[in-house]
Amino acid sequence: MNKPLTIFGIISIFLGVIGGFYIIEFWVAAIVGIALIIIGVGVDIGKFSKSSIGEDSVTEFCPKCGSAIKKGSKFCPYCREKL
């Protein structure tokens, strides 16, 4: 979790519950706290999904043009050089 957003969210929810249910400002604090926790968790999920590297990642370069190609390719897709 994104710690600053999550901590502020928990504090906001805590203040909303402690303040009472009849004052509108405390309801707003609780709603903002829930939103901050959701955003904090979502940011971390996005980091993990972008950082994963698959098996077909770029590992070779064309000797003629220098473009990045997938491992196991027989031809360069840009200059048609046989590898």
PDB file of N, CA, C and O in Angstrom:
ATOM      1  N   MET A   1       0.834  -1.176   0.000  1.00  0.00           N
ATOM      2  CA  MET A   1       0.000   0.000   0.000  1.00  0.00           C
ATOM      3  C   MET A   1       0.877   1.238   0.000  1.00  0.00           C
ATOM      4  O   MET A   1       2.003   1.221   0.498  1.00  0.00           O
ATOM      5  N   ASN A   2       0.353   2.299  -0.559  1.00  0.00           N
ATOM      6  CA  ASN A   2       1.040   3.574  -0.524  1.00  0.00           C
ATOM      7  C   ASN A   2       0.854   4.129   0.890  1.00  0.00           C
ATOM      8  O   ASN A   2      -0.244   4.553   1.250  1.00  0.00           O
ATOM      9  N   LYS A   3       1.907   4.128   1.679  1.00  0.00           N
ATOM     10  CA  LYS A   3       1.785   4.393   3.108  1.00  0.00           C
ATOM     11  C   LYS A   3       1.227   5.775   3.453  1.00  0.00           C
ATOM     12  O   LYS A   3       0.341   5.850   4.305  1.00  0.00           O
ATOM     13  N   PRO A   4       1.694   6.886   2.837  1.00  0.00           N
ATOM     14  CA  PRO A   4       1.135   8.183   3.233  1.00  0.00           C
ATOM     15  C   PRO A   4      -0.364   8.288   2.976  1.00  0.00           C
ATOM     16  O   PRO A   4      -1.107   8.774   3.830  1.00  0.00           O
ATOM     17  N   LEU A   5      -0.814   7.837   1.810  1.00  0.00           N
ATOM     18  CA  LEU A   5      -2.244   7.918   1.515  1.00  0.00           C
ATOM     19  C   LEU A   5      -3.050   7.032   2.452  1.00  0.00           C
ATOM     20  O   LEU A   5      -4.120   7.427   2.915  1.00  0.00           O
ATOM     21  N   THR A   6      -2.550   5.854   2.730  1.00  0.00           N
ATOM     22  CA  THR A   6      -3.272   4.934   3.596  1.00  0.00           C
ATOM     23  C   THR A   6      -3.334   5.452   5.027  1.00  0.00           C
ATOM     24  O   THR A   6      -4.368   5.334   5.684  1.00  0.00           O
ATOM     25  N   ILE A   7      -2.241   6.023   5.512  1.00  0.00           N
ATOM     26  CA  ILE A   7      -2.225   6.561   6.877  1.00  0.00           C
ATOM     27  C   ILE A   7      -3.186   7.735   7.002  1.00  0.00           C
ATOM     28  O   ILE A   7      -3.937   7.815   7.975  1.00  0.00           O
ATOM     29  N   PHE A   8      -3.175   8.654   6.028  1.00  0.00           N
ATOM     30  CA  PHE A   8      -4.113   9.777   6.071  1.00  0.00           C
ATOM     31  C   PHE A   8      -5.553   9.283   5.969  1.00  0.00           C
ATOM     32  O   PHE A   8      -6.452   9.852   6.589  1.00  0.00           O
ATOM     33  N   GLY A   9      -5.772   8.232   5.194  1.00  0.00           N
ATOM     34  CA  GLY A   9      -7.118   7.673   5.084  1.00  0.00           C
ATOM     35  C   GLY A   9      -7.602   7.095   6.398  1.00  0.00           C
ATOM     36  O   GLY A   9      -8.750   7.310   6.786  1.00  0.00           O
ATOM     37  N   ILE A  10      -6.735   6.361   7.090  1.00  0.00           N
ATOM     38  CA  ILE A  10      -7.117   5.766   8.373  1.00  0.00           C
ATOM     39  C   ILE A  10      -7.379   6.855   9.409  1.00  0.00           C
ATOM     40  O   ILE A  10      -8.321   6.749  10.194  1.00  0.00           O
ATOM     41  N   ILE A  11      -6.557   7.894   9.415  1.00  0.00           N
ATOM     42  CA  ILE A  11      -6.768   9.006  10.352  1.00  0.00           C
ATOM     43  C   ILE A  11      -8.093   9.697  10.065  1.00  0.00           C
ATOM     44  O   ILE A  11      -8.825  10.043  10.992  1.00  0.00           O
ATOM     45  N   SER A  12      -8.408   9.901   8.785  1.00  0.00           N
ATOM     46  CA  SER A  12      -9.664  10.564   8.434  1.00  0.00           C
ATOM     47  C   SER A  12     -10.870   9.732   8.853  1.00  0.00           C
ATOM     48  O   SER A  12     -11.849  10.267   9.373  1.00  0.00           O
ATOM     49  N   ILE A  13     -10.798   8.432   8.629  1.00  0.00           N
ATOM     50  CA  ILE A  13     -11.913   7.570   9.046  1.00  0.00           C
ATOM     51  C   ILE A  13     -12.043   7.579  10.570  1.00  0.00           C
ATOM     52  O   ILE A  13     -13.154   7.632  11.098  1.00  0.00           O
ATOM     53  N   PHE A  14     -10.914   7.529  11.276  1.00  0.00           N
ATOM     54  CA  PHE A  14     -10.933   7.547  12.738  1.00  0.00           C
ATOM     55  C   PHE A  14     -11.569   8.838  13.255  1.00  0.00           C
ATOM     56  O   PHE A  14     -12.402   8.804  14.161  1.00  0.00           O
ATOM     57  N   LEU A  15     -11.175   9.972  12.679  1.00  0.00           N
ATOM     58  CA  LEU A  15     -11.758  11.247  13.105  1.00  0.00           C
ATOM     59  C   LEU A  15     -13.244  11.319  12.770  1.00  0.00           C
ATOM     60  O   LEU A  15     -14.028  11.897  13.522  1.00  0.00           O
ATOM     61  N   GLY A  16     -13.625  10.735  11.648  1.00  0.00           N
ATOM     62  CA  GLY A  16     -15.039  10.730  11.286  1.00  0.00           C
ATOM     63  C   GLY A  16     -15.878   9.917  12.255  1.00  0.00           C
ATOM     64  O   GLY A  16     -16.998  10.310  12.584  1.00  0.00           O
ATOM     65  N   VAL A  17     -15.356   8.798  12.712  1.00  0.00           N
ATOM     66  CA  VAL A  17     -16.105   7.956  13.647  1.00  0.00           C
ATOM     67  C   VAL A  17     -16.126   8.583  15.036  1.00  0.00           C
ATOM     68  O   VAL A  17     -17.161   8.571  15.703  1.00  0.00           O
ATOM     69  N   ILE A  18     -14.994   9.133  15.480  1.00  0.00           N
ATOM     70  CA  ILE A  18     -14.912   9.739  16.812  1.00  0.00           C
ATOM     71  C   ILE A  18     -15.775  10.999  16.887  1.00  0.00           C
ATOM     72  O   ILE A  18     -16.417  11.254  17.907  1.00  0.00           O
ATOM     73  N   GLY A  19     -15.791  11.789  15.805  1.00  0.00           N
ATOM     74  CA  GLY A  19     -16.483  13.072  15.827  1.00  0.00           C
ATOM     75  C   GLY A  19     -17.979  12.972  15.977  1.00  0.00           C
ATOM     76  O   GLY A  19     -18.622  13.929  16.407  1.00  0.00           O
ATOM     77  N   GLY A  20     -18.526  11.877  15.645  1.00  0.00           N
ATOM     78  CA  GLY A  20     -19.976  11.724  15.760  1.00  0.00           C
ATOM     79  C   GLY A  20     -20.612  11.652  14.389  1.00  0.00           C
ATOM     80  O   GLY A  20     -20.041  12.083  13.387  1.00  0.00           O
ATOM     81  N   PHE A  21     -21.788  11.104  14.373  1.00  0.00           N
ATOM     82  CA  PHE A  21     -22.456  10.877  13.106  1.00  0.00           C
ATOM     83  C   PHE A  21     -23.417  12.000  12.731  1.00  0.00           C
ATOM     84  O   PHE A  21     -24.033  11.929  11.668  1.00  0.00           O
ATOM     85  N   TYR A  22     -23.567  13.009  13.539  1.00  0.00           N
ATOM     86  CA  TYR A  22     -24.539  14.058  13.264  1.00  0.00           C
ATOM     87  C   TYR A  22     -23.911  15.331  12.703  1.00  0.00           C
ATOM     88  O   TYR A  22     -24.638  16.257  12.345  1.00  0.00           O
ATOM     89  N   ILE A  23     -22.585  15.404  12.616  1.00  0.00           N
ATOM     90  CA  ILE A  23     -21.923  16.589  12.068  1.00  0.00           C
ATOM     91  C   ILE A  23     -21.397  16.243  10.676  1.00  0.00           C
ATOM     92  O   ILE A  23     -20.674  15.261  10.510  1.00  0.00           O
ATOM     93  N   ILE A  24     -21.756  17.037   9.691  1.00  0.00           N
ATOM     94  CA  ILE A  24     -21.456  16.733   8.286  1.00  0.00           C
ATOM     95  C   ILE A  24     -19.954  16.720   7.999  1.00  0.00           C
ATOM     96  O   ILE A  24     -19.506  15.952   7.147  1.00  0.00           O
ATOM     97  N   GLU A  25     -19.173  17.544   8.684  1.00  0.00           N
ATOM     98  CA  GLU A  25     -17.737  17.588   8.427  1.00  0.00           C
ATOM     99  C   GLU A  25     -17.066  16.247   8.729  1.00  0.00           C
ATOM    100  O   GLU A  25     -16.118  15.861   8.044  1.00  0.00           O
ATOM    101  N   PHE A  26     -17.537  15.559   9.718  1.00  0.00           N
ATOM    102  CA  PHE A  26     -16.946  14.275  10.065  1.00  0.00           C
ATOM    103  C   PHE A  26     -17.331  13.194   9.059  1.00  0.00           C
ATOM    104  O   PHE A  26     -16.550  12.278   8.801  1.00  0.00           O
ATOM    105  N   TRP A  27     -18.522  13.296   8.497  1.00  0.00           N
ATOM    106  CA  TRP A  27     -18.908  12.382   7.414  1.00  0.00           C
ATOM    107  C   TRP A  27     -18.002  12.590   6.206  1.00  0.00           C
ATOM    108  O   TRP A  27     -17.573  11.630   5.565  1.00  0.00           O
ATOM    109  N   VAL A  28     -17.714  13.863   5.900  1.00  0.00           N
ATOM    110  CA  VAL A  28     -16.815  14.170   4.780  1.00  0.00           C
ATOM    111  C   VAL A  28     -15.426  13.605   5.055  1.00  0.00           C
ATOM    112  O   VAL A  28     -14.790  13.061   4.152  1.00  0.00           O
ATOM    113  N   ALA A  29     -14.953  13.727   6.283  1.00  0.00           N
ATOM    114  CA  ALA A  29     -13.633  13.183   6.631  1.00  0.00           C
ATOM    115  C   ALA A  29     -13.607  11.668   6.455  1.00  0.00           C
ATOM    116  O   ALA A  29     -12.618  11.119   5.970  1.00  0.00           O
ATOM    117  N   ALA A  30     -14.671  10.999   6.839  1.00  0.00           N
ATOM    118  CA  ALA A  30     -14.712   9.545   6.689  1.00  0.00           C
ATOM    119  C   ALA A  30     -14.740   9.145   5.219  1.00  0.00           C
ATOM    120  O   ALA A  30     -14.068   8.190   4.830  1.00  0.00           O
ATOM    121  N   ILE A  31     -15.501   9.855   4.400  1.00  0.00           N
ATOM    122  CA  ILE A  31     -15.579   9.540   2.968  1.00  0.00           C
ATOM    123  C   ILE A  31     -14.237   9.800   2.289  1.00  0.00           C
ATOM    124  O   ILE A  31     -13.799   9.004   1.459  1.00  0.00           O
ATOM    125  N   VAL A  32     -13.589  10.898   2.634  1.00  0.00           N
ATOM    126  CA  VAL A  32     -12.268  11.196   2.074  1.00  0.00           C
ATOM    127  C   VAL A  32     -11.264  10.133   2.512  1.00  0.00           C
ATOM    128  O   VAL A  32     -10.407   9.733   1.723  1.00  0.00           O
ATOM    129  N   GLY A  33     -11.356   9.678   3.739  1.00  0.00           N
ATOM    130  CA  GLY A  33     -10.461   8.629   4.223  1.00  0.00           C
ATOM    131  C   GLY A  33     -10.613   7.334   3.450  1.00  0.00           C
ATOM    132  O   GLY A  33      -9.620   6.692   3.108  1.00  0.00           O
ATOM    133  N   ILE A  34     -11.845   6.947   3.172  1.00  0.00           N
ATOM    134  CA  ILE A  34     -12.081   5.731   2.386  1.00  0.00           C
ATOM    135  C   ILE A  34     -11.513   5.892   0.984  1.00  0.00           C
ATOM    136  O   ILE A  34     -10.897   4.969   0.452  1.00  0.00           O
ATOM    137  N   ALA A  35     -11.719   7.066   0.381  1.00  0.00           N
ATOM    138  CA  ALA A  35     -11.193   7.312  -0.970  1.00  0.00           C
ATOM    139  C   ALA A  35      -9.665   7.261  -0.985  1.00  0.00           C
ATOM    140  O   ALA A  35      -9.078   6.712  -1.918  1.00  0.00           O
ATOM    141  N   LEU A  36      -9.021   7.818   0.021  1.00  0.00           N
ATOM    142  CA  LEU A  36      -7.556   7.798   0.079  1.00  0.00           C
ATOM    143  C   LEU A  36      -7.017   6.377   0.217  1.00  0.00           C
ATOM    144  O   LEU A  36      -5.995   6.041  -0.380  1.00  0.00           O
ATOM    145  N   ILE A  37      -7.688   5.555   0.989  1.00  0.00           N
ATOM    146  CA  ILE A  37      -7.239   4.164   1.127  1.00  0.00           C
ATOM    147  C   ILE A  37      -7.381   3.433  -0.199  1.00  0.00           C
ATOM    148  O   ILE A  37      -6.490   2.678  -0.589  1.00  0.00           O
ATOM    149  N   ILE A  38      -8.493   3.649  -0.897  1.00  0.00           N
ATOM    150  CA  ILE A  38      -8.694   2.993  -2.194  1.00  0.00           C
ATOM    151  C   ILE A  38      -7.637   3.447  -3.193  1.00  0.00           C
ATOM    152  O   ILE A  38      -7.095   2.623  -3.929  1.00  0.00           O
ATOM    153  N   ILE A  39      -7.338   4.733  -3.232  1.00  0.00           N
ATOM    154  CA  ILE A  39      -6.313   5.247  -4.150  1.00  0.00           C
ATOM    155  C   ILE A  39      -4.937   4.691  -3.778  1.00  0.00           C
ATOM    156  O   ILE A  39      -4.166   4.310  -4.659  1.00  0.00           O
ATOM    157  N   GLY A  40      -4.627   4.642  -2.489  1.00  0.00           N
ATOM    158  CA  GLY A  40      -3.336   4.119  -2.045  1.00  0.00           C
ATOM    159  C   GLY A  40      -3.126   2.673  -2.430  1.00  0.00           C
ATOM    160  O   GLY A  40      -2.025   2.288  -2.822  1.00  0.00           O
ATOM    161  N   VAL A  41      -4.162   1.871  -2.325  1.00  0.00           N
ATOM    162  CA  VAL A  41      -4.058   0.463  -2.712  1.00  0.00           C
ATOM    163  C   VAL A  41      -3.967   0.346  -4.231  1.00  0.00           C
ATOM    164  O   VAL A  41      -3.212  -0.482  -4.740  1.00  0.00           O
ATOM    165  N   GLY A  42      -4.721   1.157  -4.954  1.00  0.00           N
ATOM    166  CA  GLY A  42      -4.710   1.113  -6.418  1.00  0.00           C
ATOM    167  C   GLY A  42      -3.377   1.501  -7.015  1.00  0.00           C
ATOM    168  O   GLY A  42      -2.970   0.936  -8.031  1.00  0.00           O
ATOM    169  N   VAL A  43      -2.688   2.449  -6.412  1.00  0.00           N
ATOM    170  CA  VAL A  43      -1.378   2.867  -6.910  1.00  0.00           C
ATOM    171  C   VAL A  43      -0.394   1.709  -6.829  1.00  0.00           C
ATOM    172  O   VAL A  43       0.387   1.494  -7.756  1.00  0.00           O
ATOM    173  N   ASP A  44      -0.423   0.969  -5.743  1.00  0.00           N
ATOM    174  CA  ASP A  44       0.494  -0.164  -5.595  1.00  0.00           C
ATOM    175  C   ASP A  44       0.160  -1.301  -6.545  1.00  0.00           C
ATOM    176  O   ASP A  44       1.063  -1.959  -7.061  1.00  0.00           O
ATOM    177  N   ILE A  45      -1.115  -1.540  -6.782  1.00  0.00           N
ATOM    178  CA  ILE A  45      -1.493  -2.597  -7.724  1.00  0.00           C
ATOM    179  C   ILE A  45      -0.988  -2.246  -9.117  1.00  0.00           C
ATOM    180  O   ILE A  45      -0.538  -3.125  -9.852  1.00  0.00           O
ATOM    181  N   GLY A  46      -1.056  -0.968  -9.488  1.00  0.00           N
ATOM    182  CA  GLY A  46      -0.543  -0.536 -10.787  1.00  0.00           C
ATOM    183  C   GLY A  46       0.952  -0.723 -10.917  1.00  0.00           C
ATOM    184  O   GLY A  46       1.442  -1.056 -11.996  1.00  0.00           O
ATOM    185  N   LYS A  47       1.683  -0.516  -9.845  1.00  0.00           N
ATOM    186  CA  LYS A  47       3.139  -0.705  -9.882  1.00  0.00           C
ATOM    187  C   LYS A  47       3.499  -2.156 -10.136  1.00  0.00           C
ATOM    188  O   LYS A  47       4.399  -2.451 -10.922  1.00  0.00           O
ATOM    189  N   PHE A  48       2.798  -3.064  -9.471  1.00  0.00           N
ATOM    190  CA  PHE A  48       3.116  -4.482  -9.623  1.00  0.00           C
ATOM    191  C   PHE A  48       2.777  -4.990 -11.013  1.00  0.00           C
ATOM    192  O   PHE A  48       3.513  -5.812 -11.560  1.00  0.00           O
ATOM    193  N   SER A  49       1.690  -4.528 -11.592  1.00  0.00           N
ATOM    194  CA  SER A  49       1.313  -5.039 -12.910  1.00  0.00           C
ATOM    195  C   SER A  49       2.250  -4.533 -14.003  1.00  0.00           C
ATOM    196  O   SER A  49       2.445  -5.218 -15.007  1.00  0.00           O
ATOM    197  N   LYS A  50       2.828  -3.362 -13.831  1.00  0.00           N
ATOM    198  CA  LYS A  50       3.738  -2.827 -14.843  1.00  0.00           C
ATOM    199  C   LYS A  50       5.151  -3.391 -14.709  1.00  0.00           C
ATOM    200  O   LYS A  50       5.910  -3.381 -15.678  1.00  0.00           O
ATOM    201  N   SER A  51       5.509  -3.874 -13.541  1.00  0.00           N
ATOM    202  CA  SER A  51       6.885  -4.311 -13.329  1.00  0.00           C
ATOM    203  C   SER A  51       7.135  -5.759 -13.744  1.00  0.00           C
ATOM    204  O   SER A  51       8.286  -6.192 -13.795  1.00  0.00           O
ATOM    205  N   SER A  52       6.087  -6.505 -14.037  1.00  0.00           N
ATOM    206  CA  SER A  52       6.305  -7.902 -14.404  1.00  0.00           C
ATOM    207  C   SER A  52       6.860  -8.003 -15.819  1.00  0.00           C
ATOM    208  O   SER A  52       6.410  -7.303 -16.726  1.00  0.00           O
ATOM    209  N   ILE A  53       7.833  -8.875 -15.996  1.00  0.00           N
ATOM    210  CA  ILE A  53       8.482  -9.055 -17.293  1.00  0.00           C
ATOM    211  C   ILE A  53       8.170 -10.460 -17.770  1.00  0.00           C
ATOM    212  O   ILE A  53       8.372 -11.430 -17.040  1.00  0.00           O
ATOM    213  N   GLY A  54       7.680 -10.567 -18.987  1.00  0.00           N
ATOM    214  CA  GLY A  54       7.286 -11.858 -19.521  1.00  0.00           C
ATOM    215  C   GLY A  54       8.434 -12.575 -20.193  1.00  0.00           C
ATOM    216  O   GLY A  54       9.558 -12.077 -20.257  1.00  0.00           O
ATOM    217  N   GLU A  55       8.122 -13.762 -20.692  1.00  0.00           N
ATOM    218  CA  GLU A  55       9.123 -14.581 -21.370  1.00  0.00           C
ATOM    219  C   GLU A  55       9.512 -14.000 -22.724  1.00  0.00           C
ATOM    220  O   GLU A  55      10.646 -14.188 -23.166  1.00  0.00           O
ATOM    221  N   ASP A  56       8.589 -13.294 -23.401  1.00  0.00           N
ATOM    222  CA  ASP A  56       8.909 -12.776 -24.742  1.00  0.00           C
ATOM    223  C   ASP A  56       9.543 -11.390 -24.676  1.00  0.00           C
ATOM    224  O   ASP A  56       9.402 -10.608 -25.617  1.00  0.00           O
ATOM    225  N   SER A  57      10.219 -11.078 -23.615  1.00  0.00           N
ATOM    226  CA  SER A  57      10.817  -9.752 -23.502  1.00  0.00           C
ATOM    227  C   SER A  57      11.959  -9.592 -24.505  1.00  0.00           C
ATOM    228  O   SER A  57      12.510 -10.570 -25.010  1.00  0.00           O
ATOM    229  N   VAL A  58      12.292  -8.356 -24.771  1.00  0.00           N
ATOM    230  CA  VAL A  58      13.347  -8.049 -25.740  1.00  0.00           C
ATOM    231  C   VAL A  58      14.693  -8.444 -25.149  1.00  0.00           C
ATOM    232  O   VAL A  58      15.076  -7.967 -24.080  1.00  0.00           O
ATOM    233  N   THR A  59      15.408  -9.319 -25.852  1.00  0.00           N
ATOM    234  CA  THR A  59      16.706  -9.758 -25.338  1.00  0.00           C
ATOM    235  C   THR A  59      17.797  -9.716 -26.395  1.00  0.00           C
ATOM    236  O   THR A  59      18.968  -9.903 -26.065  1.00  0.00           O
ATOM    237  N   GLU A  60      17.453  -9.479 -27.650  1.00  0.00           N
ATOM    238  CA  GLU A  60      18.456  -9.460 -28.714  1.00  0.00           C
ATOM    239  C   GLU A  60      18.353  -8.155 -29.497  1.00  0.00           C
ATOM    240  O   GLU A  60      17.336  -7.464 -29.457  1.00  0.00           O
ATOM    241  N   PHE A  61      19.426  -7.840 -30.205  1.00  0.00           N
ATOM    242  CA  PHE A  61      19.454  -6.662 -31.057  1.00  0.00           C
ATOM    243  C   PHE A  61      19.920  -7.067 -32.446  1.00  0.00           C
ATOM    244  O   PHE A  61      20.744  -7.969 -32.593  1.00  0.00           O
ATOM    245  N   CYS A  62      19.395  -6.405 -33.454  1.00  0.00           N
ATOM    246  CA  CYS A  62      19.774  -6.693 -34.835  1.00  0.00           C
ATOM    247  C   CYS A  62      21.205  -6.205 -35.069  1.00  0.00           C
ATOM    248  O   CYS A  62      21.526  -5.074 -34.705  1.00  0.00           O
ATOM    249  N   PRO A  63      22.073  -7.030 -35.670  1.00  0.00           N
ATOM    250  CA  PRO A  63      23.454  -6.603 -35.905  1.00  0.00           C
ATOM    251  C   PRO A  63      23.569  -5.536 -36.994  1.00  0.00           C
ATOM    252  O   PRO A  63      24.554  -4.799 -37.029  1.00  0.00           O
ATOM    253  N   LYS A  64      22.579  -5.444 -37.880  1.00  0.00           N
ATOM    254  CA  LYS A  64      22.655  -4.481 -38.976  1.00  0.00           C
ATOM    255  C   LYS A  64      22.101  -3.108 -38.580  1.00  0.00           C
ATOM    256  O   LYS A  64      22.778  -2.092 -38.733  1.00  0.00           O
ATOM    257  N   CYS A  65      20.867  -3.089 -38.071  1.00  0.00           N
ATOM    258  CA  CYS A  65      20.242  -1.792 -37.771  1.00  0.00           C
ATOM    259  C   CYS A  65      20.214  -1.465 -36.282  1.00  0.00           C
ATOM    260  O   CYS A  65      19.993  -0.309 -35.922  1.00  0.00           O
ATOM    261  N   GLY A  66      20.432  -2.445 -35.406  1.00  0.00           N
ATOM    262  CA  GLY A  66      20.493  -2.193 -33.970  1.00  0.00           C
ATOM    263  C   GLY A  66      19.142  -2.144 -33.278  1.00  0.00           C
ATOM    264  O   GLY A  66      19.076  -1.800 -32.098  1.00  0.00           O
ATOM    265  N   SER A  67      18.062  -2.477 -33.976  1.00  0.00           N
ATOM    266  CA  SER A  67      16.741  -2.430 -33.346  1.00  0.00           C
ATOM    267  C   SER A  67      16.558  -3.625 -32.410  1.00  0.00           C
ATOM    268  O   SER A  67      17.147  -4.687 -32.614  1.00  0.00           O
ATOM    269  N   ALA A  68      15.741  -3.433 -31.394  1.00  0.00           N
ATOM    270  CA  ALA A  68      15.482  -4.489 -30.419  1.00  0.00           C
ATOM    271  C   ALA A  68      14.469  -5.467 -30.990  1.00  0.00           C
ATOM    272  O   ALA A  68      13.450  -5.061 -31.548  1.00  0.00           O
ATOM    273  N   ILE A  69      14.750  -6.759 -30.849  1.00  0.00           N
ATOM    274  CA  ILE A  69      13.860  -7.798 -31.366  1.00  0.00           C
ATOM    275  C   ILE A  69      13.666  -8.877 -30.313  1.00  0.00           C
ATOM    276  O   ILE A  69      14.433  -8.969 -29.354  1.00  0.00           O
ATOM    277  N   LYS A  70      12.633  -9.693 -30.501  1.00  0.00           N
ATOM    278  CA  LYS A  70      12.361 -10.777 -29.566  1.00  0.00           C
ATOM    279  C   LYS A  70      13.375 -11.897 -29.742  1.00  0.00           C
ATOM    280  O   LYS A  70      13.892 -12.128 -30.835  1.00  0.00           O
ATOM    281  N   LYS A  71      13.641 -12.573 -28.656  1.00  0.00           N
ATOM    282  CA  LYS A  71      14.578 -13.691 -28.692  1.00  0.00           C
ATOM    283  C   LYS A  71      13.978 -14.826 -29.522  1.00  0.00           C
ATOM    284  O   LYS A  71      12.807 -15.169 -29.359  1.00  0.00           O
ATOM    285  N   GLY A  72      14.775 -15.396 -30.399  1.00  0.00           N
ATOM    286  CA  GLY A  72      14.325 -16.493 -31.234  1.00  0.00           C
ATOM    287  C   GLY A  72      13.808 -16.074 -32.597  1.00  0.00           C
ATOM    288  O   GLY A  72      13.378 -16.927 -33.374  1.00  0.00           O
ATOM    289  N   SER A  73      13.836 -14.788 -32.910  1.00  0.00           N
ATOM    290  CA  SER A  73      13.379 -14.332 -34.226  1.00  0.00           C
ATOM    291  C   SER A  73      14.394 -14.729 -35.289  1.00  0.00           C
ATOM    292  O   SER A  73      15.598 -14.741 -35.033  1.00  0.00           O
ATOM    293  N   LYS A  74      13.901 -15.057 -36.490  1.00  0.00           N
ATOM    294  CA  LYS A  74      14.795 -15.450 -37.578  1.00  0.00           C
ATOM    295  C   LYS A  74      15.142 -14.277 -38.476  1.00  0.00           C
ATOM    296  O   LYS A  74      16.182 -14.285 -39.133  1.00  0.00           O
ATOM    297  N   PHE A  75      14.271 -13.260 -38.511  1.00  0.00           N
ATOM    298  CA  PHE A  75      14.498 -12.077 -39.339  1.00  0.00           C
ATOM    299  C   PHE A  75      14.236 -10.826 -38.518  1.00  0.00           C
ATOM    300  O   PHE A  75      13.407 -10.834 -37.608  1.00  0.00           O
ATOM    301  N   CYS A  76      14.938  -9.760 -38.840  1.00  0.00           N
ATOM    302  CA  CYS A  76      14.676  -8.464 -38.222  1.00  0.00           C
ATOM    303  C   CYS A  76      13.424  -7.888 -38.887  1.00  0.00           C
ATOM    304  O   CYS A  76      13.370  -7.834 -40.115  1.00  0.00           O
ATOM    305  N   PRO A  77      12.419  -7.456 -38.123  1.00  0.00           N
ATOM    306  CA  PRO A  77      11.199  -6.939 -38.739  1.00  0.00           C
ATOM    307  C   PRO A  77      11.375  -5.559 -39.376  1.00  0.00           C
ATOM    308  O   PRO A  77      10.493  -5.110 -40.107  1.00  0.00           O
ATOM    309  N   TYR A  78      12.482  -4.886 -39.117  1.00  0.00           N
ATOM    310  CA  TYR A  78      12.682  -3.537 -39.634  1.00  0.00           C
ATOM    311  C   TYR A  78      13.539  -3.512 -40.895  1.00  0.00           C
ATOM    312  O   TYR A  78      13.192  -2.843 -41.868  1.00  0.00           O
ATOM    313  N   CYS A  79      14.649  -4.231 -40.884  1.00  0.00           N
ATOM    314  CA  CYS A  79      15.550  -4.189 -42.043  1.00  0.00           C
ATOM    315  C   CYS A  79      15.575  -5.511 -42.816  1.00  0.00           C
ATOM    316  O   CYS A  79      16.278  -5.617 -43.822  1.00  0.00           O
ATOM    317  N   ARG A  80      14.826  -6.516 -42.369  1.00  0.00           N
ATOM    318  CA  ARG A  80      14.731  -7.833 -43.016  1.00  0.00           C
ATOM    319  C   ARG A  80      16.062  -8.583 -43.079  1.00  0.00           C
ATOM    320  O   ARG A  80      16.266  -9.421 -43.957  1.00  0.00           O
ATOM    321  N   GLU A  81      16.947  -8.283 -42.163  1.00  0.00           N
ATOM    322  CA  GLU A  81      18.237  -8.979 -42.087  1.00  0.00           C
ATOM    323  C   GLU A  81      18.019 -10.357 -41.470  1.00  0.00           C
ATOM    324  O   GLU A  81      17.322 -10.483 -40.464  1.00  0.00           O
ATOM    325  N   LYS A  82      18.609 -11.385 -42.066  1.00  0.00           N
ATOM    326  CA  LYS A  82      18.508 -12.734 -41.524  1.00  0.00           C
ATOM    327  C   LYS A  82      19.455 -12.853 -40.332  1.00  0.00           C
ATOM    328  O   LYS A  82      20.629 -12.492 -40.420  1.00  0.00           O
ATOM    329  N   LEU A  83      18.941 -13.355 -39.236  1.00  0.00           N
ATOM    330  CA  LEU A  83      19.738 -13.442 -38.002  1.00  0.00           C
ATOM    331  C   LEU A  83      20.372 -14.808 -37.851  1.00  0.00           C
ATOM    332  O   LEU A  83      21.075 -15.057 -36.872  1.00  0.00           O
TER     333      LEU A  83
END
